[in-house]
Amino acid sequence: MPHKIYQATISANGELIDGSPINELSAGDQLELCINGQQLVSNTNPLTLLGRRKEYLPHSHHFELTAFQPQPNGTCQLRYTLKKH
């Protein structure tokens, strides 16, 4: 079964700007994440990679950082791979 690749962009304070929360992940799945260090978002019930404040994942996930690329425009491109529990 091929591994999934999730893509998302978050603000400097961790709020989800683009993409959807990571819900069902399997070992080997990847998360391609863009952190926009120039954007702050302020919501009363913020949506993050893990969901809304009270809807977080039921258990921990362990990722390995496989790529880290700071960009001149103030963003940072990262790639993580989910490790087995």
Secondary structure, 3 states (H helix, E strand, C coil): CCCCEEEEEEECCCCEEECCCCCCCCCCCEEEEEEECCCCCCCCCCEECCEECCCCCCCCCCEEEEEEEECCCCEEEEEEEECCC
